[in-house]
Amino acid sequence: MEKTQKSFLKWPGGKGRIIDKLLPHFPEDCQFIEPFVGAGNVFINVSAKSYILADSNQDLINTYSWLKDDLVALYNATKELFNTENDFYDIRNQFNQPKFRWSLKLAAQFIYLNRHGFNGICRYNKNGQFNVPKGNHKNIYFPEAELVNFNGKLLFSDTTLLHCDFTKTIELAAAGSVVYCDPPYLTKHRDSFVGYTPSGFCYSDTELLAHCLHDAVSRGAIAIVSNCDNSSTRDIFHRFQIHEIDAPRSVAANGNRKPAREIIAVLTPDMI
Ligand SMILES: C[S@@+](CC[C@H](N)C(=O)[O-])C[C@H]1O[C@@H](n2cnc3c(N)ncnc32)[C@H](O)[C@@H]1O
């Protein structure tokens, strides 16, 4: 098996660790649509005819756009931030100021904050301010090879980047599309919120996701979803074929290193 490619971003819940379990579900030669692209750990490892990568995190899509359009400029701006004696909170403060969020400076700062912040967590408060504290790493890795590799894939493939909500992205799916969804996971408690975006992701969002995917499959697409394995996700994805897997944990907040039970839920046109 080929070596798993890594993203230049650290991302809790990134799918690098289970890529070998996911890939067998993806047919080649499809249009690959990722409405929750995150750090792109799946995109960088999957082979398809074309790609649509979307996320509701504008800072993330801004970073991908700069990486696609001008690797050298982004590389230099980011390297300079890593090489200069900077105060993490000063950079975080600068990052939270601009209202216009499509700039090279913000893209470089986003990578800096991702690598220097606590555990690569990406979290915003209700006012949209990035509020992750400084991490306690001794040696900060500058992801040079990963940036170059990711740029190559963005540049030499037919890839569209979108900043939008999953509902809009899934509307683009039709026969020949595979929609892979890795949303913020639904915990056992019906309405618990998870990070990534100021608005969070709750039970009704996950229900809406299942509904949008069902519509996409009725238009001929294939839908594949990752989530945790519990009674809520079993309920919501009851029309899907469920594959259970053990996934290594990336953030073991309580020291729990036991693999977590997850599902890969698959819905194909012949099932509806
Ligand atoms: C678990 S991460 C995806 C990680 C990715 N599969 C990887 O391996 O790198 C979930 C992503 O969903 C995005 N997200 C959260 N709510 C969203 C929404 N309503 N629409 C689109 N994206 C959303 C977050 O910004 C985050 O990047």
The ligand as a Gaussian input file, in Angstrom:
#p B3LYP/6-31G(d) Opt

LIG

0 1
 C      -13.805000      16.713000      11.317000
 S      -13.407000      18.129000      10.346000
 C      -13.004000      17.388000       8.780000
 C      -11.615000      16.782000       8.796000
 C      -11.165000      16.219000       7.455000
 N      -11.952000      15.084000       7.023000
 C       -9.693000      15.756000       7.513000
 O       -9.434000      14.561000       7.547000
 O       -8.821000      16.627000       7.523000
 C      -14.983000      18.855000      10.121000
 C      -15.003000      20.132000       9.271000
 O      -16.365000      20.525000       9.080000
 C      -16.417000      21.949000       8.955000
 N      -17.810000      22.372000       9.194000
 C      -18.473000      22.492000      10.379000
 N      -19.755000      22.876000      10.175000
 C      -19.915000      22.989000       8.818000
 C      -21.006000      23.313000       7.977000
 N      -22.222000      23.631000       8.492000
 N      -20.841000      23.300000       6.632000
 C      -19.609000      22.997000       6.102000
 N      -18.523000      22.692000       6.851000
 C      -18.677000      22.671000       8.189000
 C      -15.415000      22.429000       9.977000
 O      -14.969000      23.733000       9.675000
 C      -14.311000      21.356000       9.870000
 O      -13.298000      21.793000       9.009000

